[in-house]
Amino acid sequence: MPREKGGVVDDRLQVWGTKGLPVVDASVIPVIPTGNTQSAVYVVAERAADLIKEDLLKT
């Protein structure tokens, strides 16, 4: 969610105003999923793993 609307992470799951501090848990999901919450958390975790790998390859 955008910072202006109360979001705490950007599109790469980095906490606004910090460097190197990703958050990977259900708190980054802006709305409550209608289905299984665990599935949504798995999707976020898989995406976060990809983002972290990309960041490590850049350095």
N, CA, C and O atoms as a GROMACS GRO file, in nm:
protein
  236
    1MET      N    1   0.086  -0.117   0.000
    1MET     CA    2   0.000   0.000   0.000
    1MET      C    3   0.091   0.124   0.000
    1MET      O    4   0.197   0.121   0.062
    2PRO      N    5   0.052   0.230  -0.068
    2PRO     CA    6   0.134   0.350  -0.068
    2PRO      C    7   0.153   0.406   0.073
    2PRO      O    8   0.069   0.390   0.161
    3ARG      N    9   0.264   0.471   0.092
    3ARG     CA   10   0.296   0.530   0.222
    3ARG      C   11   0.187   0.628   0.266
    3ARG      O   12   0.151   0.633   0.384
    4GLU      N   13   0.134   0.705   0.171
    4GLU     CA   14   0.031   0.805   0.202
    4GLU      C   15  -0.097   0.742   0.256
    4GLU      O   16  -0.173   0.808   0.326
    5LYS      N   17  -0.120   0.616   0.223
    5LYS     CA   18  -0.241   0.546   0.268
    5LYS      C   19  -0.214   0.455   0.387
    5LYS      O   20  -0.298   0.371   0.422
    6GLY      N   21  -0.098   0.471   0.450
    6GLY     CA   22  -0.068   0.394   0.570
    6GLY      C   23   0.018   0.271   0.546
    6GLY      O   24   0.043   0.195   0.640
    7GLY      N   25   0.066   0.251   0.424
    7GLY     CA   26   0.154   0.137   0.396
    7GLY      C   27   0.289   0.155   0.461
    7GLY      O   28   0.334   0.268   0.482
    8VAL      N   29   0.355   0.046   0.494
    8VAL     CA   30   0.486   0.054   0.561
    8VAL      C   31   0.600   0.000   0.476
    8VAL      O   32   0.716   0.017   0.513
    9VAL      N   33   0.567  -0.064   0.362
    9VAL     CA   34   0.672  -0.116   0.274
    9VAL      C   35   0.647  -0.071   0.130
    9VAL      O   36   0.534  -0.043   0.091
   10ASP      N   37   0.756  -0.065   0.053
   10ASP     CA   38   0.743  -0.030  -0.088
   10ASP      C   39   0.720  -0.156  -0.171
   10ASP      O   40   0.696  -0.263  -0.116
   11ASP      N   41   0.726  -0.142  -0.303
   11ASP     CA   42   0.697  -0.256  -0.390
   11ASP      C   43   0.803  -0.365  -0.386
   11ASP      O   44   0.781  -0.473  -0.441
   12ARG      N   45   0.917  -0.339  -0.323
   12ARG     CA   46   1.022  -0.441  -0.307
   12ARG      C   47   1.028  -0.490  -0.162
   12ARG      O   48   1.127  -0.550  -0.120
   13LEU      N   49   0.921  -0.465  -0.087
   13LEU     CA   50   0.904  -0.509   0.053
   13LEU      C   51   1.005  -0.446   0.149
   13LEU      O   52   1.029  -0.500   0.258
   14GLN      N   53   1.064  -0.334   0.110
   14GLN     CA   54   1.156  -0.261   0.196
   14GLN      C   55   1.076  -0.161   0.280
   14GLN      O   56   0.987  -0.093   0.227
   15VAL      N   57   1.106  -0.152   0.408
   15VAL     CA   58   1.037  -0.058   0.496
   15VAL      C   59   1.070   0.084   0.450
   15VAL      O   60   1.186   0.118   0.427
   16TRP      N   61   0.964   0.167   0.437
   16TRP     CA   62   0.983   0.305   0.393
   16TRP      C   63   1.086   0.375   0.482
   16TRP      O   64   1.081   0.364   0.604
   17GLY      N   65   1.180   0.447   0.420
   17GLY     CA   66   1.278   0.527   0.493
   17GLY      C   67   1.397   0.448   0.546
   17GLY      O   68   1.478   0.503   0.621
   18THR      N   69   1.411   0.321   0.508
   18THR     CA   70   1.525   0.241   0.553
   18THR      C   71   1.595   0.179   0.432
   18THR      O   72   1.543   0.181   0.321
   19LYS      N   73   1.713   0.126   0.456
   19LYS     CA   74   1.785   0.051   0.354
   19LYS      C   75   1.813  -0.088   0.408
   19LYS      O   76   1.860  -0.103   0.521
   20GLY      N   77   1.784  -0.189   0.328
   20GLY     CA   78   1.818  -0.325   0.367
   20GLY      C   79   1.731  -0.384   0.476
   20GLY      O   80   1.776  -0.473   0.549
   21LEU      N   81   1.607  -0.337   0.489
   21LEU     CA   82   1.518  -0.391   0.591
   21LEU      C   83   1.386  -0.436   0.528
   21LEU      O   84   1.286  -0.364   0.532
   22PRO      N   85   1.386  -0.555   0.468
   22PRO     CA   86   1.261  -0.605   0.412
   22PRO      C   87   1.172  -0.666   0.520
   22PRO      O   88   1.221  -0.717   0.621
   23VAL      N   89   1.041  -0.659   0.498
   23VAL     CA   90   0.945  -0.722   0.588
   23VAL      C   91   0.871  -0.827   0.507
   23VAL      O   92   0.814  -0.798   0.402
   24VAL      N   93   0.872  -0.949   0.558
   24VAL     CA   94   0.809  -1.060   0.487
   24VAL      C   95   0.717  -1.134   0.584
   24VAL      O   96   0.757  -1.232   0.646
   25ASP      N   97   0.595  -1.086   0.596
   25ASP     CA   98   0.494  -1.154   0.676
   25ASP      C   99   0.356  -1.105   0.633
   25ASP      O  100   0.346  -1.024   0.540
   26ALA      N  101   0.254  -1.150   0.698
   26ALA     CA  102   0.117  -1.117   0.657
   26ALA      C  103   0.084  -0.969   0.674
   26ALA      O  104  -0.013  -0.921   0.616
   27SER      N  105   0.163  -0.896   0.751
   27SER     CA  106   0.132  -0.754   0.773
   27SER      C  107   0.148  -0.670   0.648
   27SER      O  108   0.096  -0.558   0.644
   28VAL      N  109   0.218  -0.718   0.546
   28VAL     CA  110   0.236  -0.640   0.424
   28VAL      C  111   0.120  -0.656   0.326
   28VAL      O  112   0.114  -0.585   0.226
   29ILE      N  113   0.028  -0.747   0.353
   29ILE     CA  114  -0.088  -0.768   0.267
   29ILE      C  115  -0.190  -0.658   0.301
   29ILE      O  116  -0.238  -0.652   0.414
   30PRO      N  117  -0.225  -0.572   0.203
   30PRO     CA  118  -0.310  -0.456   0.234
   30PRO      C  119  -0.455  -0.489   0.267
   30PRO      O  120  -0.523  -0.408   0.331
   31VAL      N  121  -0.506  -0.604   0.224
   31VAL     CA  122  -0.644  -0.643   0.254
   31VAL      C  123  -0.644  -0.787   0.303
   31VAL      O  124  -0.554  -0.865   0.270
   32ILE      N  125  -0.743  -0.821   0.382
   32ILE     CA  126  -0.753  -0.957   0.434
   32ILE      C  127  -0.800  -1.049   0.322
   32ILE      O  128  -0.906  -1.026   0.263
   33PRO      N  129  -0.722  -1.153   0.290
   33PRO     CA  130  -0.763  -1.244   0.183
   33PRO      C  131  -0.891  -1.319   0.220
   33PRO      O  132  -0.913  -1.351   0.337
   34THR      N  133  -0.975  -1.346   0.120
   34THR     CA  134  -1.099  -1.418   0.147
   34THR      C  135  -1.073  -1.568   0.163
   34THR      O  136  -1.153  -1.639   0.223
   35GLY      N  137  -0.964  -1.614   0.110
   35GLY     CA  138  -0.932  -1.757   0.119
   35GLY      C  139  -0.835  -1.785   0.232
   35GLY      O  140  -0.836  -1.717   0.335
   36ASN      N  141  -0.754  -1.883   0.212
   36ASN     CA  142  -0.656  -1.926   0.311
   36ASN      C  143  -0.544  -1.822   0.325
   36ASN      O  144  -0.475  -1.792   0.228
   37THR      N  145  -0.526  -1.769   0.444
   37THR     CA  146  -0.422  -1.669   0.469
   37THR      C  147  -0.283  -1.727   0.446
   37THR      O  148  -0.194  -1.658   0.397
   38GLN      N  149  -0.264  -1.852   0.480
   38GLN     CA  150  -0.134  -1.916   0.464
   38GLN      C  151  -0.089  -1.914   0.319
   38GLN      O  152   0.030  -1.894   0.291
   39SER      N  153  -0.180  -1.935   0.226
   39SER     CA  154  -0.145  -1.932   0.084
   39SER      C  155  -0.096  -1.794   0.043
   39SER      O  156   0.001  -1.783  -0.032
   40ALA      N  157  -0.161  -1.690   0.090
   40ALA     CA  158  -0.119  -1.553   0.058
   40ALA      C  159   0.020  -1.524   0.114
   40ALA      O  160   0.101  -1.459   0.049
   41VAL      N  161   0.047  -1.572   0.233
   41VAL     CA  162   0.178  -1.551   0.294
   41VAL      C  163   0.286  -1.626   0.215
   41VAL      O  164   0.396  -1.575   0.199
   42TYR      N  165   0.255  -1.745   0.166
   42TYR     CA  166   0.350  -1.819   0.083
   42TYR      C  167   0.384  -1.741  -0.044
   42TYR      O  168   0.500  -1.737  -0.085
   43VAL      N  169   0.284  -1.680  -0.105
   43VAL     CA  170   0.308  -1.601  -0.226
   43VAL      C  171   0.399  -1.483  -0.196
   43VAL      O  172   0.493  -1.457  -0.271
   44VAL      N  173   0.372  -1.412  -0.087
   44VAL     CA  174   0.457  -1.299  -0.048
   44VAL      C  175   0.599  -1.348  -0.020
   44VAL      O  176   0.695  -1.283  -0.060
   45ALA      N  177   0.612  -1.459   0.049
   45ALA     CA  178   0.745  -1.512   0.083
   45ALA      C  179   0.824  -1.553  -0.042
   45ALA      O  180   0.944  -1.528  -0.050
   46GLU      N  181   0.757  -1.615  -0.139
   46GLU     CA  182   0.824  -1.653  -0.264
   46GLU      C  183   0.871  -1.529  -0.340
   46GLU      O  184   0.982  -1.526  -0.392
   47ARG      N  185   0.786  -1.427  -0.345
   47ARG     CA  186   0.825  -1.303  -0.412
   47ARG      C  187   0.940  -1.236  -0.339
   47ARG      O  188   1.033  -1.186  -0.402
   48ALA      N  189   0.935  -1.235  -0.208
   48ALA     CA  190   1.042  -1.175  -0.128
   48ALA      C  191   1.174  -1.247  -0.152
   48ALA      O  192   1.279  -1.183  -0.162
   49ALA      N  193   1.170  -1.380  -0.161
   49ALA     CA  194   1.292  -1.456  -0.188
   49ALA      C  195   1.352  -1.415  -0.322
   49ALA      O  196   1.474  -1.400  -0.333
   50ASP      N  197   1.267  -1.397  -0.422
   50ASP     CA  198   1.316  -1.353  -0.554
   50ASP      C  199   1.378  -1.214  -0.546
   50ASP      O  200   1.484  -1.190  -0.604
   51LEU      N  201   1.313  -1.123  -0.475
   51LEU     CA  202   1.365  -0.987  -0.461
   51LEU      C  203   1.498  -0.985  -0.386
   51LEU      O  204   1.589  -0.912  -0.425
   52ILE      N  205   1.509  -1.063  -0.281
   52ILE     CA  206   1.633  -1.069  -0.204
   52ILE      C  207   1.746  -1.126  -0.288
   52ILE      O  208   1.858  -1.076  -0.283
   53LYS      N  209   1.717  -1.230  -0.367
   53LYS     CA  210   1.819  -1.287  -0.456
   53LYS      C  211   1.864  -1.183  -0.560
   53LYS      O  212   1.984  -1.171  -0.588
   54GLU      N  213   1.770  -1.109  -0.617
   54GLU     CA  214   1.805  -1.004  -0.713
   54GLU      C  215   1.897  -0.901  -0.648
   54GLU      O  216   1.997  -0.861  -0.708
   55ASP      N  217   1.864  -0.858  -0.527
   55ASP     CA  218   1.945  -0.759  -0.458
   55ASP      C  219   2.085  -0.811  -0.429
   55ASP      O  220   2.182  -0.736  -0.439
   56LEU      N  221   2.097  -0.938  -0.394
   56LEU     CA  222   2.228  -0.995  -0.366
   56LEU      C  223   2.313  -1.007  -0.492
   56LEU      O  224   2.435  -0.991  -0.485
   57LEU      N  225   2.251  -1.034  -0.605
   57LEU     CA  226   2.325  -1.044  -0.730
   57LEU      C  227   2.372  -0.909  -0.780
   57LEU      O  228   2.468  -0.902  -0.857
   58LYS      N  229   2.306  -0.801  -0.740
   58LYS     CA  230   2.346  -0.666  -0.780
   58LYS      C  231   2.474  -0.622  -0.712
   58LYS      O  232   2.548  -0.539  -0.766
   59THR      N  233   2.502  -0.675  -0.594
   59THR     CA  234   2.618  -0.632  -0.517
   59THR      C  235   2.743  -0.706  -0.554
   59THR      O  236   2.849  -0.680  -0.497
   0.00000   0.00000   0.00000
